[in-house]
Amino acid sequence: MTSQHRRIEAPRLGEPYLLTPGPLTTSYEVKEAMLRDWGSWDDDFRAMTRELRTRLQALLGPGAEAFDCIPIQGSGTYAVEAMLGSFLPCDGKALVLANGAYGQRAVKTLACLGRDHTVLDKGDYLPPRGTEVARLLAEDPAITHVVAIHCETSSGILNPIDEIAEATHAAGRKLLIDSMSAFGAIELRPSDIRYEAMVSSANKCIEGVPGFGFVIARTSELEAAQGNSHSLALDVFDQWECMERTGQWRFTPPTHAVAAFLQALRAHEAEGGVAGRGARYTRNRDVVVDGMRALGFETLLDDRWLSPIIVTFFCPDDPRFDFNRFYELMKNRGFIIYPGKLTVVDSFRIGCIGQMDEHVMRQVVEAAKETLDDMGVASAAPPAAALKERAKLAA
């Protein structure tokens, strides 16, 4: 059976599907991989760490030989802070491209680190464009680095990372990418997109469990990062140097999460790698978007900007619609959805990633239909204010 026709089994043990951008629904085999204990200094675990680093580096595709992979204990935010603190020197200045919660988190991180920065704030959901980046870099020669979010899951928007990278490189600056929710499903080839470092985490598109993130950076940037970090635990150079020298993590590693992640990486390869995983997620998105629109729901984003990671829908204007009630009824039907993060209108999000396929997404749509019926909601159409907000995207 080809990966294109592979059907995802329902979660075992009666678990609901997690329609979230991570943690997400994992396979039984990934869960099963955590049943054994590992010694963190043992040669077997060192071999697991080598395999993890090698496999992640290889996912970059052409140009990967110029990079190395360094796992970092903690959530994805730990890895983002490690990247910012290690590769942006104390006398550098960052331009942060923010269009949601994760761009704003990068801003807050830089403020905590005391690193100079400026912000292109596009609001909740408008994409930063290459022309804007080029203009801001021309106006401020002190900017040394650009920080971009690959997929901003506040809205589900897939930012135009290619034109951002082109503008950054043309201006002679360096690009740092938060690809937390995109890496593993959306190509980020160094042969096509110039960047110095990127981060993601175990519990996103590779479909592992939480416990660590990882930085994939040019070896030239790693070598230059010595002494930059504000932190002992989040020093990417120190972690890299230790792993190169000893094969070990500096501090206690999340052994069970690593074992689960290796199983997830093997499954990722069997599905066809980045292209195969991205194709399944894209089918998931298309099925749920078409189905929800047929019920009367409207997406925040035009098709042009919809990512295959997570989709934002406006809440219906019908007075009988209550999101908390909708959430609970969907959960009772086996689907945990995600609250919205828009500031102007009410919304909710449905994730497309994890151990789910188009058959599951059809069940999601059917569950939404049944839930609306239970609530007595006659129309899923959004309020006029929501459509006015969406019109801004098309302008």
C-alpha positions, -999 to +999 in steps of 0.1 A: +000+000+000+014+034-009+016+062+017-010+081-004-036+054+003-025+045+038-054+048+062-047+060+098-061+038+125-083+053+152-064+060+185-064+030+208-074+031+244-105+052+237-085+084+233-100+115+216-083+129+185-063+161+193-072+186+167-045+209+179-011+221+166+008+199+192+007+180+214-011+159+189-025+124+184+004+099+181+005+064+168+003+034+191+039+025+180+052+059+192+035+053+226+048+018+227+084+030+222+083+047+256+078+014+275+115+008+279+139+027+302+172+040+288+204+050+305+213+085+294+251+078+294+248+043+278+262+036+244+228+025+231+212+059+240+242+077+225+235+058+193+199+070+195+210+106+198+233+102+168+205+087+148+181+115+158+205+142+148+214+126+115+178+120+105+167+155+114+196+171+095+188+150+064+152+163+064+165+196+051+173+180+018+198+196-006+223+218+013+219+199+045+256+191+047+263+227+058+241+223+089+241+203+121+213+194+145+213+201+182+184+188+204+175+210+234+156+197+265+122+214+271+093+227+251+096+244+217+098+278+234+130+266+251+145+259+217+134+293+203+150+311+232+182+290+228+183+300+191+178+337+198+202+338+227+229+319+210+229+333+174+220+369+181+251+385+197+248+410+225+257+438+201+233+426+173+198+438+165+168+417+154+139+426+132+110+404+144+082+397+119+051+393+141+016+384+130+003+365+160+012+351+194+044+334+185+060+364+168+050+384+199+066+357+221+099+361+202+096+399+209+091+392+246+120+367+247+144+393+231+132+419+257+140+394+285+174+387+270+182+424+267+188+421+229+181+451+208+152+446+185+125+462+164+091+448+153+071+446+121+037+440+137+011+429+112-016+423+137-034+390+142-032+375+107-017+396+079+015+382+064+048+400+065+059+405+029+094+406+014+090+441+002+083+453+037+114+434+050+136+449+023+124+484+032+129+481+069+164+466+064+174+494+041+161+520+066+180+505+096+216+493+089+219+483+126+197+453+121+218+421+118+192+394+120+156+388+109+133+365+130+104+350+111+076+325+120+071+299+094+035+290+103+018+313+127-007+290+144-026+318+161-044+322+127-031+292+108-013+314+082+016+301+063+040+331+060+058+337+027+092+325+041+107+323+006+103+361-001+113+370+034+145+349+030+153+365-003+149+400+010+170+392+041+198+376+021+198+404-005+203+429+023+233+409+037+215+400+069+209+367+086+176+349+090+164+328+120+132+308+115+107+295+140+094+265+121+079+250+151+046+240+135+058+235+099+091+216+099+086+180+087+055+188+066+066+219+046+099+220+028+126+243+042+155+234+018+187+255+022+192+251-015+160+271-021+158+293+010+188+310+027+187+309+065+212+305+093+191+285+118+157+271+124+139+255+153+111+230+158+100+205+184+093+168+189+055+170+192+047+187+160+048+175+124+071+146+131+044+133+154+064+126+185+056+135+221+066+166+241+100+167+258+125+185+236+130+209+208+158+211+183+179+237+166+192+230+131+219+256+122+248+262+099+280+249+114+296+282+106+270+299+128+275+273+156+312+279+156+306+317+158+281+313+187+306+305+214+301+330+243+269+345+230+244+328+252+228+344+282+221+309+297+239+278+308+210+254+299+201+271+267+235+275+252+234+259+218+271+261+212+278+243+245+252+216+238+266+211+203+302+210+215+294+184+242+275+162+218+302+164+192+329+155+218+311+129+239+279+119+221+259+128+252+235+155+263+250+179+289+221+174+313+195+147+318+178+140+284+142+131+280+150+095+272+115+082+266+106+112+244+138+105+223+128+068+219+093+078+208+107+104+184+129+079+167+099+057+160+081+088+147+110+096+124+110+061+110+073+064+103+078+098+088+103+083+064+080+054+055+052+079+047+074+096+021+093+121+042+084+158+041+065+155+009+044+126+020+036+140+054+027+174+039+004+158+013-016+140+040-019+172+061-030+191+029-057+165+022-068+168+059-071+206+055-090+205+022-115+180+035-122+198+068-123+233+051-147+221+023-169+203+048-171+231+074-178+256+046-206+234+034-221+237+069-219+275+067-187+281+086-162+307+072-125+305+074-105+335+086-080+332+058-084+331+020-073+299+004-040+316-006-028+318+030-043+286+045-016+263+059-020+225+061-012+228+098-043+244+115-073+264+102-091+292+120-129+294+117-151+322+128-177+314+154-213+315+142-233+346+148-264+325+159-271+335+195-276+298+204-239+291+196-217+290+226-181+279+220-176+262+254-207+241+248-195+234+212-161+223+226-176+199+251-200+184+226-172+179+201-150+164+228-178+140+237-178+129+201-141+122+202-125+154+190-107+180+210-105+213+191-086+245+199-099+279+210-092+309+188-067+337+195-081+366+175-087+398+193-115+414+172-140+385+167-146+351+182-131+321+165-119+285+170-092+264+153-091+229+139-057+212+136-048+191+106-017+174+119-011+142+139-022+107+133-053+116+113-063+113+077-090+125+054-114+098+067-110+112+102-116+147+090-149+137+074-159+124+108-149+158+123-172+176+099-200+152+107-194+157+144-196+195+139-229+191+120-244+169+148-231+193+175-248+223+158-280+204+156-278+195+193-273+232+201-301+243+179-279+265+158-297+272+125-268+290+108-230+287+111-225+320+093-202+345+111-211+380+122-206+409+098-176+421+118-158+388+110-163+392+073-151+428+075-119+416+092-114+390+064-118+416+038-087+433+051-067+403+040-079+406+004-071+443+003 
